């Protein structure tokens, strides 16, 4: 065995160890529904100090596997699950013979651009049904967006929470429902826009 051969083997062994460590983080993420803390990373992987965890996390960040929010907490990026993208469809589904693996897709990354400012709400009521938002749906809301006309927003109006279309003319804001049974809302004294709805999620079964 040459020196070069030994170097290659050592490199492969290090890569396998790294992959195994990443897999442990992924397992924790899917079991707990959150990323581990630095102390938990040390326990999971077997590091003796937090400093080793910090170095490991910096490598994960460099590989675009995770990122940090404004408070320094870890947020999954490519470390989250990926789903196969097999193709495009008009009114059916490709047969096994026609399937083509075009890409892989993380639903988290596809739906959420700003993880630290995004939260989820469950929909009740039917005031937005003509916008395709039904009772029981989940909506993703991004706090970082400034609402513009036509956006669907989550707002607190005179002490009451609601989800409506946003409309502003001059300084006057009106919130419009997507159901003719309901009337537009004009704030009497207080209006706080919490965020803009960026996506609607519905489970069919």
Beta strands, then each sheet from edge to edge (+ up, - down):
strand 1: 66-68
strand 2: 74-76
strand 3: 83-85
strand 4: 103-105
strand 5: 118-122
strand 6: 138-142
strand 7: 152-157
strand 8: 160-169
strand 9: 172-176
strand 10: 185-186
strand 11: 191-201
sheet 1: 1+ 2-
sheet 2: 3+ 4-
sheet 3: 5+ 6- 11+ 7- 8+ 9- 10+
end
